[in-house]
Amino acid sequence: MRLTVHGAARNVTGSKHVLEVGGRRVLLDCGLFQGRRAESERRNRNLPFDPSTIDAVLLSHAHVDHCGSLPTLVKNGFEGRIFCTRATADLAEILLRDSAYVQKHDLAYLNKRRRKRGEVALQPVYTEDDVEQTLPRFAPVDYDARVSVIPGVDASFRDAGHILGSASIEISARERGVARHIVFTGDLGRHDVPILRDPYQPRAADVLITESTYGGRTHGPFGHVEGELAAFVRGAVRRRGKIIVPSFAVGRTQRIVYALHGLMSEGRIPEVPIFVDSPLAVRATRIFRKHAECYDDEMRTLLRKGDDPLGFSRLTYIEDVKDSKKLNRMPGPAVIISASGMCEAGRVLHHLSNNIGRRRNAVMIVGYQARHTLGRRIMNGEKHVKILGKLQSVRARVAVFDEFSAHADRNGLLAFAENMRRPPQRTVVVHGNEEQSLAFGKLLSERGFPNVVVPMDGESIPL
């Protein structure tokens, strides 16, 4: 019995972990790698294992760095089932279709420039047809139900509180009389944040596979960030500027909308127009409404009172590209929330291109930015960045609100591990930049956890 880490090793994207039990192979997540274009192209087009040898997939949640390579897996020979929660299956459908669409349209733009330079046209990693071949392989299950994955492997999906439908996965694996109880956190959420339930606490594990996105850092209290957000919005309104918010369509967008709704209801910010300019976010919000089983008590209470934090008078959802383009001609003040969250694709690139060079405007970073992404360069304060192939001066004000992160911080991750009845016999630290993963691995060792491993990409670990 062993685990081989093929992504999100000392890195935060491209989550893929192969669990081998009794000669069979189960893949934990199958995500896209996000980073420098050439490296992303290489990693995403060429999976580091033979897809035809994978018997099943256990999918923790629907963010593309966890599910975005599933069409590549199917395209190259995978014939098994993809187990996940019902909300994850619904979200993955729209996210994968959007991923294929974005690839096609972004490449159309890039290939036009390449042809002018006499360069060979690029092809998408996968197409919309590949996505349609993937969707029938999804096998949705209820939270907490026990499902037989392959002979010798059962799994239960527990609420991870990260995004709608997200799960930490408890795996029971048996091989030649040896049993192991394995907990895979996926991406672990935070306690006491709006909309979703708190993460489930497992009782025990022989092996813990834990994310470490913020393994060496802590978040400020969520209530504190609301005051900072209110001041930031009021400042932009005074300047008659636009606030551009690059945001993941699933989870982060809904949380930002929820916070702005609350501040507006309390009179802490003016009734500035808010636009969610992302067809994907619009579709994701519809799915949010469908899956009330994931809501916390506060969200349920608001809805019972007829107060919808995801749909109010100053909020406009935009799908049509013509309406999106109108936002660039519209005067401020306004808040424009648009995908993608790391500024690597989608409509947000056009909004940044049109607004980042003006001092009255602002850019609000509300989530993790992987290395070498445009979002990381903006967050780091670079004065000039390339957007859609053109070098732009960054004159807009940039603010970072880590508190909106949907990831548990160091203390949350540690509590998740320490609140088990006994320390796991082995802990594998994944899904974090090297300094974060190493910091969390060191902390676990110092707290008495035996056999803590921070693997390199491609490393195989006996369980």
The 8 nearest C-alpha neighbors of each residue, nearest first, counted from 0:
[[1, 20, 19, 462, 461, 21, 174, 2],
 [2, 0, 461, 462, 19, 460, 18, 3],
 [1, 3, 18, 460, 17, 459, 19, 461],
 [4, 2, 459, 17, 458, 16, 460, 457],
 [3, 5, 16, 457, 458, 6, 456, 15],
 [6, 4, 457, 15, 456, 16, 3, 47],
 [5, 7, 14, 13, 15, 8, 4, 456],
 [6, 8, 430, 10, 14, 11, 12, 13],
 [7, 9, 10, 456, 429, 6, 455, 430],
 [10, 8, 433, 432, 431, 436, 7, 429],
 [9, 11, 432, 7, 431, 8, 430, 12],
 [12, 10, 430, 431, 7, 432, 212, 369],
 [13, 11, 7, 32, 64, 14, 10, 33],
 [12, 14, 32, 30, 31, 6, 64, 7],
 [13, 15, 6, 7, 30, 65, 12, 28],
 [16, 14, 29, 6, 28, 5, 27, 13],
 [15, 17, 4, 27, 5, 26, 3, 18],
 [16, 18, 26, 3, 2, 25, 27, 19],
 [17, 19, 2, 25, 24, 1, 26, 16],
 [20, 18, 24, 1, 0, 23, 2, 17],
 [21, 19, 0, 23, 22, 174, 24, 18],
 [22, 20, 174, 23, 19, 0, 175, 151],
 [21, 23, 20, 19, 24, 0, 174, 18],
 [24, 22, 20, 21, 19, 54, 25, 53],
 [23, 25, 19, 53, 54, 18, 20, 17],
 [26, 24, 55, 18, 56, 17, 54, 53],
 [25, 27, 17, 56, 16, 28, 18, 57],
 [26, 28, 57, 16, 15, 56, 58, 17],
 [29, 27, 58, 15, 65, 14, 57, 26],
 [30, 28, 15, 66, 65, 68, 69, 14],
 [65, 31, 29, 64, 13, 66, 67, 68],
 [30, 32, 64, 13, 67, 68, 63, 43],
 [31, 33, 13, 12, 39, 64, 43, 30],
 [34, 32, 39, 12, 31, 35, 13, 64],
 [33, 35, 371, 372, 39, 36, 370, 32],
 [36, 34, 38, 371, 37, 39, 372, 33],
 [35, 37, 39, 38, 40, 34, 33, 41],
 [38, 36, 40, 39, 35, 41, 34, 42],
 [39, 37, 41, 40, 35, 36, 42, 34],
 [40, 38, 36, 42, 41, 37, 32, 33],
 [39, 41, 37, 38, 43, 42, 44, 36],
 [40, 42, 38, 39, 44, 43, 45, 37],
 [43, 41, 39, 45, 44, 40, 38, 46],
 [44, 42, 40, 45, 41, 39, 31, 32],
 [43, 45, 41, 124, 42, 40, 46, 71],
 [46, 44, 42, 43, 41, 47, 40, 48],
 [45, 47, 48, 44, 43, 42, 49, 72],
 [48, 46, 45, 5, 49, 42, 457, 50],
 [49, 47, 46, 50, 52, 5, 45, 53],
 [48, 50, 51, 52, 47, 46, 53, 76],
 [51, 49, 77, 52, 76, 53, 72, 75],
 [50, 52, 76, 77, 49, 53, 78, 75],
 [53, 51, 50, 49, 54, 24, 77, 23],
 [54, 52, 24, 50, 51, 55, 25, 77],
 [53, 55, 79, 24, 25, 52, 23, 56],
 [56, 54, 79, 25, 80, 53, 81, 26],
 [57, 55, 81, 26, 25, 27, 82, 58],
 [56, 58, 27, 82, 81, 28, 26, 83],
 [59, 57, 28, 83, 60, 27, 82, 56],
 [58, 60, 166, 185, 165, 167, 28, 57],
 [61, 59, 165, 87, 58, 62, 166, 164],
 [60, 62, 91, 87, 66, 90, 63, 65],
 [63, 61, 65, 64, 60, 66, 67, 249],
 [62, 64, 67, 66, 65, 30, 31, 61],
 [63, 65, 30, 31, 13, 12, 62, 67],
 [30, 64, 66, 63, 28, 14, 29, 62],
 [67, 65, 30, 63, 29, 61, 68, 69],
 [66, 68, 63, 30, 31, 69, 64, 65],
 [69, 67, 30, 31, 71, 29, 70, 66],
 [68, 70, 72, 71, 67, 29, 66, 73],
 [71, 69, 73, 72, 130, 68, 129, 133],
 [72, 70, 74, 68, 69, 73, 75, 125],
 [71, 73, 69, 70, 75, 50, 74, 77],
 [74, 72, 77, 70, 75, 76, 71, 133],
 [73, 75, 71, 72, 76, 70, 129, 77],
 [76, 74, 73, 72, 50, 71, 77, 51],
 [75, 77, 51, 73, 50, 74, 78, 72],
 [76, 78, 73, 51, 50, 72, 79, 75],
 [79, 77, 76, 73, 51, 80, 54, 136],
 [80, 78, 55, 54, 77, 81, 136, 53],
 [79, 81, 136, 55, 137, 138, 82, 56],
 [80, 82, 137, 56, 138, 136, 57, 55],
 [81, 83, 138, 57, 139, 56, 58, 137],
 [84, 82, 139, 58, 140, 87, 57, 88],
 [85, 83, 140, 139, 87, 86, 141, 164],
 [84, 86, 139, 88, 87, 140, 89, 141],
 [85, 87, 164, 89, 88, 84, 90, 163],
 [86, 88, 164, 90, 84, 61, 85, 89],
 [87, 89, 85, 91, 86, 90, 139, 92],
 [90, 88, 86, 92, 87, 91, 85, 93],
 [89, 91, 87, 92, 93, 88, 61, 94],
 [92, 90, 61, 94, 88, 93, 89, 87],
 [91, 93, 90, 89, 95, 94, 96, 88],
 [92, 94, 96, 90, 91, 95, 97, 279],
 [95, 93, 91, 97, 96, 92, 98, 90],
 [96, 94, 98, 97, 92, 93, 91, 67],
 [97, 95, 93, 99, 98, 94, 127, 100],
 [96, 98, 100, 94, 95, 99, 101, 93],
 [99, 97, 95, 101, 100, 96, 94, 102],
 [98, 100, 102, 126, 127, 96, 97, 101],
 [101, 99, 97, 103, 98, 102, 96, 104],
 [100, 102, 98, 104, 103, 99, 105, 97],
 [103, 101, 99, 105, 100, 104, 123, 106],
 [104, 102, 100, 106, 101, 105, 123, 107],
 [103, 105, 107, 101, 106, 102, 100, 108],
 [104, 106, 108, 102, 107, 103, 101, 109],
 [107, 105, 109, 108, 103, 104, 110, 102],
 [106, 108, 104, 110, 105, 109, 103, 111],
 [107, 109, 105, 106, 111, 110, 104, 112],
 [110, 108, 106, 112, 111, 107, 113, 105],
 [111, 109, 113, 107, 120, 112, 108, 106],
 [110, 112, 114, 108, 109, 113, 107, 115],
 [111, 113, 115, 110, 109, 114, 116, 108],
 [114, 112, 110, 118, 116, 115, 111, 117],
 [115, 113, 117, 116, 111, 118, 112, 110],
 [114, 116, 112, 113, 117, 111, 118, 110],
 [117, 115, 113, 114, 118, 112, 111, 119],
 [116, 118, 114, 115, 113, 119, 112, 120],
 [119, 117, 113, 114, 116, 120, 115, 110],
 [118, 120, 121, 113, 117, 114, 110, 116],
 [121, 119, 110, 118, 113, 122, 114, 111],
 [122, 120, 119, 110, 106, 123, 109, 113],
 [121, 123, 124, 120, 106, 103, 125, 102],
 [124, 122, 125, 102, 103, 126, 121, 106],
 [123, 125, 44, 122, 43, 126, 71, 40],
 [126, 124, 123, 129, 99, 71, 70, 127],
 [125, 127, 129, 99, 128, 123, 130, 124],
 [126, 128, 130, 99, 129, 96, 131, 100],
 [129, 127, 131, 126, 130, 132, 125, 133],
 [130, 128, 132, 126, 127, 131, 70, 125],
 [131, 129, 133, 127, 132, 128, 70, 96],
 [130, 132, 128, 133, 129, 134, 127, 135],
 [133, 131, 129, 130, 134, 128, 135, 73],
 [132, 134, 130, 131, 70, 136, 135, 73],
 [133, 135, 136, 131, 137, 132, 130, 92],
 [136, 134, 137, 133, 132, 131, 138, 80],
 [135, 137, 80, 134, 133, 81, 138, 79],
 [138, 136, 81, 135, 134, 80, 82, 139],
 [137, 139, 82, 81, 80, 136, 140, 83],
 [140, 138, 85, 84, 83, 82, 137, 88],
 [141, 139, 84, 85, 83, 138, 142, 144],
 [142, 140, 144, 84, 143, 85, 139, 156],
 [141, 143, 156, 144, 157, 84, 140, 158],
 [142, 144, 156, 155, 157, 141, 145, 158],
 [145, 143, 141, 142, 155, 146, 140, 156],
 [146, 144, 155, 154, 143, 153, 147, 156],
 [145, 147, 154, 153, 148, 144, 155, 140],
 [146, 148, 153, 149, 152, 154, 145, 150],
 [147, 149, 153, 152, 146, 154, 55, 150],
 [150, 148, 152, 147, 151, 153, 55, 54],
 [151, 149, 152, 148, 147, 153, 21, 23],
 [150, 152, 173, 172, 149, 174, 153, 20],
 [151, 153, 172, 149, 148, 171, 150, 147],
 [154, 152, 147, 171, 148, 146, 170, 145],
 [153, 155, 170, 146, 169, 145, 171, 147],
 [154, 156, 145, 169, 143, 144, 168, 146],
 [155, 157, 168, 142, 143, 166, 167, 169],
 [158, 156, 166, 167, 143, 142, 199, 168],
 [157, 159, 166, 199, 198, 160, 165, 167],
 [158, 160, 198, 166, 167, 187, 165, 161],
 [161, 159, 188, 198, 197, 196, 158, 195],
 [188, 162, 160, 405, 159, 187, 165, 186],
 [163, 161, 250, 165, 160, 164, 249, 405],
 [162, 164, 165, 293, 86, 250, 161, 287],
 [163, 165, 86, 87, 84, 162, 60, 166],
 [166, 164, 60, 162, 159, 163, 161, 59],
 [167, 165, 159, 158, 157, 59, 156, 168],
 [166, 168, 184, 159, 157, 185, 183, 156],
 [167, 169, 156, 183, 182, 155, 166, 157],
 [168, 170, 182, 155, 154, 181, 156, 183],
 [171, 169, 154, 181, 153, 180, 182, 172],
 [170, 172, 180, 153, 152, 179, 154, 181],
 [171, 173, 152, 179, 178, 151, 170, 180],
 [174, 172, 178, 151, 177, 179, 176, 152],
 [173, 175, 177, 21, 176, 20, 178, 172],
 [176, 174, 177, 173, 21, 178, 20, 151],
 [175, 177, 174, 173, 178, 179, 172, 151],
 [176, 178, 174, 173, 175, 179, 172, 0],
 [179, 177, 173, 172, 174, 176, 180, 171],
 [178, 180, 172, 205, 171, 181, 173, 177],
 [179, 181, 171, 205, 204, 170, 206, 172],
 [182, 180, 206, 170, 204, 169, 207, 205],
 [183, 181, 169, 207, 168, 204, 208, 170],
 [182, 184, 208, 168, 167, 185, 207, 209],
 [185, 183, 167, 209, 186, 187, 182, 208],
 [184, 186, 59, 167, 183, 187, 210, 166],
 [187, 185, 184, 210, 161, 188, 406, 159],
 [186, 188, 159, 161, 406, 407, 184, 185],
 [189, 187, 161, 160, 406, 407, 405, 159],
 [190, 188, 407, 406, 405, 160, 197, 192],
 [189, 191, 197, 192, 198, 188, 160, 196],
 [192, 190, 197, 189, 193, 196, 221, 195],
 [191, 193, 190, 189, 194, 221, 195, 197],
 [192, 194, 195, 191, 254, 298, 297, 295],
 [193, 195, 298, 294, 295, 192, 196, 297],
 [196, 194, 294, 295, 293, 160, 193, 197],
 [195, 197, 295, 160, 294, 293, 198, 194],
 [196, 198, 190, 160, 199, 189, 195, 191],
 [199, 197, 159, 160, 158, 188, 200, 196],
 [200, 198, 158, 157, 159, 201, 197, 160],
 [199, 201, 198, 415, 202, 418, 419, 157],
 [202, 200, 203, 199, 419, 204, 415, 182],
 [201, 203, 419, 420, 200, 204, 418, 421],
 [204, 202, 419, 420, 201, 421, 205, 423],
 [205, 203, 180, 206, 423, 181, 182, 207],
 [204, 206, 423, 180, 424, 179, 181, 425],
 [205, 207, 181, 425, 423, 204, 426, 424],
 [208, 206, 426, 182, 181, 209, 183, 423],
 [209, 207, 427, 183, 426, 428, 182, 184],
 [210, 208, 428, 184, 207, 429, 183, 427],
 [209, 211, 430, 429, 428, 186, 212, 184],
 [212, 210, 214, 431, 436, 213, 430, 429],
 [213, 211, 431, 214, 430, 210, 435, 11],
 [214, 212, 408, 216, 211, 215, 409, 435],
 [215, 213, 211, 409, 439, 435, 212, 216],
 [214, 216, 435, 438, 213, 409, 439, 217],
 [217, 215, 213, 409, 214, 408, 218, 435],
 [216, 218, 408, 409, 219, 410, 213, 215],
 [219, 217, 402, 408, 220, 401, 216, 221],
 [218, 220, 402, 221, 217, 223, 224, 401],
 [221, 219, 223, 222, 218, 224, 402, 225],
 [220, 222, 223, 224, 402, 219, 225, 192],
 [221, 223, 220, 225, 224, 226, 219, 402],
 [224, 222, 221, 220, 225, 226, 219, 227],
 [223, 225, 227, 226, 221, 222, 228, 402],
 [224, 226, 228, 223, 227, 222, 229, 221],
 [227, 225, 229, 224, 228, 223, 230, 222],
 [226, 228, 224, 230, 229, 225, 231, 223],
 [229, 227, 225, 231, 226, 230, 224, 232],
 [228, 230, 226, 232, 227, 231, 268, 225],
 [231, 229, 233, 227, 228, 232, 234, 226],
 [230, 232, 228, 234, 229, 233, 227, 235],
 [233, 231, 235, 229, 234, 230, 228, 236],
 [232, 234, 236, 230, 235, 231, 268, 229],
 [235, 233, 237, 231, 232, 236, 230, 238],
 [236, 234, 240, 238, 232, 237, 233, 239],
 [235, 237, 239, 233, 332, 238, 234, 240],
 [236, 238, 234, 235, 239, 233, 240, 332],
 [237, 239, 235, 240, 236, 359, 234, 332],
 [240, 238, 332, 236, 331, 237, 235, 359],
 [241, 239, 360, 332, 359, 331, 235, 238],
 [240, 242, 360, 333, 332, 331, 334, 361],
 [241, 243, 361, 334, 362, 360, 335, 244],
 [242, 244, 362, 335, 336, 363, 361, 334],
 [243, 245, 336, 363, 246, 362, 335, 337],
 [246, 244, 340, 337, 338, 339, 336, 347],
 [245, 247, 340, 338, 339, 252, 337, 244],
 [246, 248, 340, 251, 249, 339, 338, 252],
 [249, 247, 280, 252, 338, 246, 279, 250],
 [250, 248, 247, 251, 283, 252, 280, 162],
 [249, 251, 162, 253, 252, 254, 248, 163],
 [250, 252, 254, 247, 253, 249, 246, 255],
 [253, 251, 255, 254, 248, 250, 246, 247],
 [252, 254, 256, 250, 251, 255, 257, 309],
 [253, 255, 257, 251, 256, 252, 250, 258],
 [256, 254, 258, 252, 257, 253, 251, 259],
 [255, 257, 253, 259, 254, 258, 260, 252],
 [256, 258, 254, 260, 308, 255, 259, 253],
 [259, 257, 255, 261, 260, 256, 254, 262],
 [260, 258, 262, 256, 261, 257, 263, 255],
 [261, 259, 257, 263, 258, 262, 308, 264],
 [260, 262, 264, 258, 259, 263, 265, 257],
 [263, 261, 259, 267, 265, 264, 260, 268],
 [262, 264, 266, 260, 268, 265, 261, 267],
 [265, 263, 261, 262, 266, 260, 267, 259],
 [264, 266, 262, 263, 267, 261, 268, 260],
 [267, 265, 263, 264, 268, 262, 269, 270],
 [266, 268, 262, 265, 263, 229, 269, 264],
 [267, 269, 263, 266, 229, 262, 233, 270],
 [270, 268, 271, 263, 266, 267, 233, 236],
 [271, 269, 263, 272, 268, 313, 266, 273],
 [270, 272, 269, 333, 273, 332, 313, 334],
 [273, 271, 313, 333, 314, 334, 270, 274],
 [274, 272, 334, 314, 333, 313, 335, 315],
 [275, 273, 335, 315, 276, 316, 314, 336],
 [274, 276, 336, 316, 277, 337, 317, 335],
 [277, 275, 317, 337, 274, 336, 316, 323],
 [276, 278, 280, 279, 337, 275, 318, 338],
 [279, 277, 318, 281, 280, 282, 317, 276],
 [278, 280, 282, 277, 281, 283, 248, 97],
 [281, 279, 248, 283, 277, 282, 278, 284],
 [280, 282, 278, 284, 279, 283, 316, 277],
 [281, 283, 279, 285, 280, 284, 278, 286],
 [284, 282, 280, 286, 285, 281, 279, 249],
 [283, 285, 287, 281, 286, 282, 280, 288],
 [284, 286, 282, 288, 283, 287, 281, 289],
 [285, 287, 289, 283, 284, 288, 290, 282],
 [288, 286, 284, 285, 289, 290, 283, 163],
 [287, 289, 285, 286, 290, 291, 284, 283],
 [288, 290, 286, 287, 291, 285, 86, 292],
 [291, 289, 292, 287, 288, 293, 86, 286],
 [290, 292, 293, 294, 289, 288, 287, 299],
 [293, 291, 290, 294, 295, 289, 196, 164],
 [292, 294, 291, 195, 290, 196, 163, 295],
 [295, 293, 195, 291, 194, 292, 196, 298],
 [294, 296, 196, 195, 297, 298, 194, 299],
 [295, 297, 299, 298, 300, 294, 196, 194],
 [298, 296, 300, 299, 295, 301, 194, 193],
 [299, 297, 301, 194, 300, 296, 295, 294],
 [298, 300, 296, 302, 297, 301, 303, 295],
 [299, 301, 303, 297, 298, 302, 296, 304],
 [302, 300, 304, 306, 298, 303, 299, 297],
 [301, 303, 305, 299, 304, 306, 300, 307],
 [302, 304, 300, 305, 301, 299, 306, 298],
 [305, 303, 301, 302, 306, 300, 307, 299],
 [304, 306, 302, 303, 307, 301, 300, 308],
 [307, 305, 301, 302, 304, 308, 303, 311],
 [306, 308, 310, 309, 302, 305, 311, 301],
 [309, 307, 257, 310, 260, 306, 311, 256],
 [310, 308, 307, 257, 256, 311, 253, 284],
 [309, 311, 307, 308, 314, 312, 315, 313],
 [312, 310, 314, 313, 307, 308, 309, 260],
 [311, 313, 314, 310, 315, 272, 270, 273],
 [314, 312, 272, 311, 273, 315, 270, 271],
 [313, 315, 273, 311, 312, 274, 272, 310],
 [316, 314, 274, 273, 275, 317, 313, 272],
 [317, 315, 275, 274, 276, 281, 314, 318],
 [318, 316, 276, 275, 319, 277, 315, 278],
 [317, 319, 278, 277, 320, 276, 316, 281],
 [320, 318, 321, 322, 317, 323, 278, 276],
 [319, 321, 323, 322, 324, 318, 317, 325],
 [322, 320, 324, 323, 319, 325, 318, 326],
 [323, 321, 325, 320, 324, 319, 317, 326],
 [322, 324, 320, 321, 325, 326, 276, 319],
 [323, 325, 321, 326, 322, 327, 320, 328],
 [326, 324, 322, 328, 327, 323, 329, 321],
 [327, 325, 329, 324, 328, 323, 322, 330],
 [326, 328, 325, 329, 324, 353, 350, 323],
 [329, 327, 325, 326, 330, 324, 353, 331],
 [328, 330, 326, 327, 325, 331, 333, 332],
 [331, 329, 328, 332, 239, 240, 333, 327],
 [332, 330, 240, 239, 333, 241, 329, 236],
 [331, 333, 239, 240, 241, 236, 330, 271],
 [334, 332, 241, 331, 272, 271, 273, 242],
 [333, 335, 273, 242, 241, 274, 243, 272],
 [336, 334, 274, 243, 244, 273, 275, 242],
 [337, 335, 244, 275, 276, 245, 274, 243],
 [336, 338, 276, 347, 245, 277, 246, 275],
 [339, 337, 246, 340, 347, 245, 247, 248],
 [338, 340, 342, 247, 341, 246, 344, 345],
 [339, 341, 246, 247, 245, 338, 342, 366],
 [340, 342, 374, 368, 343, 339, 372, 373],
 [343, 341, 339, 374, 373, 340, 344, 348],
 [342, 344, 341, 373, 339, 372, 345, 348],
 [345, 343, 339, 342, 348, 346, 101, 105],
 [344, 346, 347, 339, 338, 348, 101, 343],
 [345, 347, 348, 349, 338, 337, 350, 344],
 [346, 348, 350, 337, 349, 338, 345, 351],
 [349, 347, 351, 346, 350, 352, 345, 342],
 [348, 350, 352, 347, 351, 346, 353, 387],
 [351, 349, 347, 353, 352, 348, 354, 346],
 [352, 350, 348, 355, 354, 353, 349, 347],
 [351, 353, 349, 350, 354, 348, 355, 386],
 [354, 352, 350, 351, 349, 355, 327, 356],
 [355, 353, 351, 356, 352, 357, 350, 360],
 [354, 356, 395, 351, 393, 357, 352, 394],
 [355, 357, 394, 393, 392, 354, 395, 358],
 [358, 356, 395, 394, 359, 355, 360, 354],
 [359, 357, 395, 394, 360, 356, 396, 361],
 [358, 360, 240, 238, 357, 395, 239, 361],
 [361, 359, 240, 241, 395, 358, 357, 242],
 [360, 362, 396, 242, 395, 397, 243, 241],
 [363, 361, 397, 243, 242, 244, 396, 398],
 [362, 364, 244, 398, 397, 399, 365, 243],
 [365, 363, 399, 366, 400, 398, 244, 362],
 [366, 364, 400, 403, 401, 399, 363, 404],
 [367, 365, 404, 364, 401, 368, 403, 340],
 [366, 368, 369, 404, 365, 401, 341, 340],
 [369, 367, 375, 341, 374, 366, 370, 372],
 [370, 368, 372, 375, 367, 371, 34, 11],
 [369, 371, 372, 375, 34, 368, 376, 35],
 [370, 372, 34, 35, 369, 375, 373, 376],
 [373, 371, 375, 374, 34, 370, 369, 341],
 [374, 372, 376, 375, 342, 343, 377, 341],
 [373, 375, 341, 342, 377, 372, 376, 368],
 [374, 376, 368, 378, 372, 373, 377, 379],
 [377, 375, 379, 373, 378, 374, 381, 372],
 [376, 378, 374, 380, 379, 375, 381, 373],
 [377, 379, 375, 380, 376, 374, 364, 399],
 [380, 378, 376, 377, 381, 375, 374, 382],
 [379, 381, 377, 378, 382, 376, 397, 393],
 [382, 380, 383, 376, 377, 379, 384, 393],
 [381, 383, 393, 392, 380, 384, 394, 377],
 [382, 384, 392, 391, 381, 393, 390, 385],
 [385, 383, 391, 390, 386, 392, 381, 382],
 [384, 386, 390, 389, 388, 391, 387, 383],
 [387, 385, 389, 388, 352, 390, 384, 348],
 [388, 386, 389, 385, 348, 352, 349, 390],
 [387, 389, 386, 385, 390, 109, 112, 391],
 [388, 390, 385, 386, 387, 391, 384, 352],
 [391, 389, 385, 384, 386, 383, 388, 392],
 [392, 390, 384, 383, 385, 389, 393, 386],
 [391, 393, 383, 356, 382, 394, 384, 390],
 [394, 392, 382, 356, 355, 383, 395, 391],
 [395, 393, 356, 358, 357, 355, 392, 396],
 [396, 394, 358, 361, 360, 355, 357, 393],
 [395, 397, 361, 362, 360, 394, 398, 358],
 [396, 398, 362, 361, 363, 395, 399, 378],
 [399, 397, 363, 364, 362, 400, 396, 378],
 [398, 400, 364, 363, 401, 365, 397, 378],
 [401, 399, 365, 402, 364, 403, 398, 366],
 [402, 400, 403, 404, 365, 399, 366, 218],
 [401, 403, 400, 404, 218, 219, 221, 224],
 [404, 402, 401, 365, 400, 405, 366, 251],
 [403, 405, 366, 402, 406, 401, 365, 367],
 [404, 406, 161, 188, 403, 189, 407, 162],
 [407, 405, 188, 404, 187, 189, 408, 161],
 [406, 408, 189, 188, 411, 187, 412, 405],
 [407, 409, 213, 217, 411, 410, 216, 412],
 [410, 408, 214, 412, 216, 411, 215, 217],
 [409, 411, 413, 412, 408, 414, 217, 407],
 [410, 412, 407, 414, 408, 413, 409, 415],
 [413, 411, 415, 409, 414, 410, 407, 408],
 [412, 414, 410, 416, 415, 411, 417, 409],
 [415, 413, 417, 411, 416, 412, 418, 410],
 [414, 416, 412, 413, 418, 417, 411, 200],
 [417, 415, 413, 414, 418, 419, 412, 422],
 [418, 416, 414, 419, 415, 413, 422, 421],
 [419, 417, 415, 416, 414, 420, 200, 202],
 [418, 420, 202, 203, 417, 421, 416, 201],
 [421, 419, 203, 202, 418, 422, 417, 204],
 [420, 422, 419, 423, 203, 417, 204, 418],
 [421, 423, 448, 424, 419, 417, 420, 416],
 [424, 422, 205, 206, 425, 204, 207, 426],
 [423, 425, 205, 206, 449, 422, 450, 426],
 [426, 424, 450, 206, 423, 451, 449, 207],
 [425, 427, 207, 451, 206, 208, 452, 450],
 [426, 428, 208, 452, 453, 451, 207, 209],
 [429, 427, 453, 209, 210, 208, 452, 436],
 [428, 430, 210, 8, 7, 431, 209, 211],
 [431, 429, 11, 7, 210, 211, 10, 212],
 [432, 430, 212, 11, 211, 10, 436, 9],
 [431, 433, 10, 9, 435, 434, 11, 436],
 [432, 434, 9, 436, 435, 437, 431, 10],
 [433, 435, 437, 436, 432, 438, 215, 431],
 [434, 436, 214, 215, 438, 432, 433, 437],
 [437, 435, 431, 433, 439, 211, 438, 434],
 [436, 438, 440, 434, 439, 435, 433, 441],
 [439, 437, 435, 441, 215, 436, 440, 434],
 [438, 440, 214, 442, 436, 441, 437, 215],
 [439, 441, 437, 443, 442, 438, 436, 451],
 [440, 442, 444, 438, 439, 443, 437, 445],
 [443, 441, 439, 445, 440, 444, 446, 438],
 [444, 442, 446, 440, 445, 448, 441, 439],
 [445, 443, 448, 441, 447, 446, 442, 440],
 [444, 446, 442, 443, 447, 441, 448, 440],
 [447, 445, 443, 444, 448, 442, 441, 417],
 [446, 448, 444, 445, 449, 443, 422, 442],
 [447, 449, 444, 443, 422, 446, 451, 450],
 [450, 448, 451, 424, 447, 425, 444, 423],
 [451, 449, 425, 452, 426, 424, 448, 444],
 [450, 452, 426, 449, 425, 427, 440, 444],
 [453, 451, 427, 454, 426, 428, 450, 440],
 [454, 452, 428, 427, 440, 437, 436, 429],
 [455, 453, 452, 458, 8, 456, 428, 4],
 [454, 456, 458, 8, 457, 9, 453, 4],
 [457, 455, 8, 5, 458, 4, 6, 454],
 [456, 458, 5, 4, 455, 3, 459, 6],
 [459, 457, 455, 456, 3, 4, 454, 460],
 [458, 460, 3, 2, 4, 457, 1, 461],
 [459, 461, 2, 1, 3, 462, 458, 454],
 [462, 460, 1, 0, 2, 459, 3, 425],
 [461, 1, 0, 460, 2, 206, 425, 179]]
